[in-house]
Amino acid sequence: MRVKSGHDLVPAAAVAVAQVVLSMAAQYGQAHRRPLDALAFTLLMAGPAALVFRRRHPVVSSAAALLVTYAYTWLDYPLGPVYLAPVIVLSTLVMGGRRRAAWILAAVTWAVFIAYGAVGDGKPAGIFHDLAITAFILLVMVVAELASIVRERRAQQQRAAEEEMRRQASEERLTMARELHDVLAHNISLIHVQASTALHLIDDQPEQARTALATIKAASKDVLGEMRSVLNVLRDGAPRSPTAGLDRLDELAERCGVDVTLERLDPRPLSPQVERAAYRIVQESLTNAARHAPGAKVRVRLVYGPRELAVQVTDTGPTTPPVLAGQGGGNGIPGMRERASALGGTLFAGPSGGGFEVSARLPLPQETA
């Protein structure tokens, strides 16, 4: 059997030395007892030797250490230091989760010592001896139980902290995935629309085709910048660029490919979470308008209320066939609903008159409100 010296052998040797040295000192105050001899030294070292195996065979090694202690006690050698090994093995059993075995061995030890006090010296030791033995064994077991409870609570707290870290990491990954989806969906859809427009107009209306190509260039630059900003979060110590906010709506409206009118009622700074959610909702709504309602007029209305931000995006419907009409629906509207509900808000998206409307209400944090 291989022994882990750093874990078991060194402590066992230290306990053996302590029991031998301290017992040699203790015999000077217990002259009426049998002096230490070769057998006594063997027993004093045999108990700690069992500690070497307390991790692999805790119950067997504990029983062996206790049997050696019983023999030493009944042979009437000097008492005191010899009980160091039993204290360690009983505590190890309790803290190792083997409470039932520990309490059984503690009860056996109590019975052996009580019996020794009654007949071992040839005369009864008295009630005070019995109470002292009982109190000592109970003290050892109670302290071991308390130490075990403390360790279990610390382990539970550590597990809870690790679980919380994993949960936060999962939420951060979900947030980054949503950000990447919104960035890519908006800009790539815009690039697709403008590229189709440029191809359609390049021969007959080259100036408008030039404008579409300029929009494609700006959109591709923006998507690279926003992707870099999101991915930088994954790098330790990387600079954090400002997240998308409502102050960038004018820029967004200029390059979305539709005629946009912005209305802001009582604007004021909001929390980053609300700003980001509102921006992405408007961005996705304009993306949908560019894809499915080309030529439409779009109105974006933001109402900064005392306790919520109201976002309304409406369009008048397409005036030309949609370039991406054949493309299937994606996760745009469900994604907007998720953003709103994550803040405790609501979102409606559906036909309105001849066009389409997206209306969201985002509650404001208490300090912002």
Sequence and secondary structure as in RCSB ss.txt:
>XXXX:A:sequence
MRVKSGHDLVPAAAVAVAQVVLSMAAQYGQAHRRPLDALAFTLLMAGPAALVFRRRHPVVSSAAALLVTYAYTWL
DYPLGPVYLAPVIVLSTLVMGGRRRAAWILAAVTWAVFIAYGAVGDGKPAGIFHDLAITAFILLVMVVAELASIV
RERRAQQQRAAEEEMRRQASEERLTMARELHDVLAHNISLIHVQASTALHLIDDQPEQARTALATIKAASKDVLG
EMRSVLNVLRDGAPRSPTAGLDRLDELAERCGVDVTLERLDPRPLSPQVERAAYRIVQESLTNAARHAPGAKVRV
RLVYGPRELAVQVTDTGPTTPPVLAGQGGGNGIPGMRERASALGGTLFAGPSGGGFEVSARLPLPQETA
>XXXX:A:secstr
    IIIIIHHHHHHHHHHHHHHHHHGGG TTS    HHHHHHHHHHHHHGGGTTTSHHHHHHHHHHHHHHHHHT
T   SGGGHHHHHHHHHHHHTT HHHHHHHHHHHHHHHHHIIIIITSS   HHHHHHHHHHHHHHHHHHHHHHHH
HHHHHHHHHHHHHHHHHHHHHHHHHHHHHHHHHHHHHHHHHHHHHHHHHHHTTT HHHHHHHHHHHHHHHHHHHH
HHHHHHGGGSTT        GGGHHHHHHTSSSEEEEEEES     HHHHHHHHHHHHHHHHHHHHH TT EEEE
EEEE SSEEEEEEEE   SS  TTTTS   SHHHHHHHHHHHTT EEEEEEETTEEEEEEEEE  TTT 
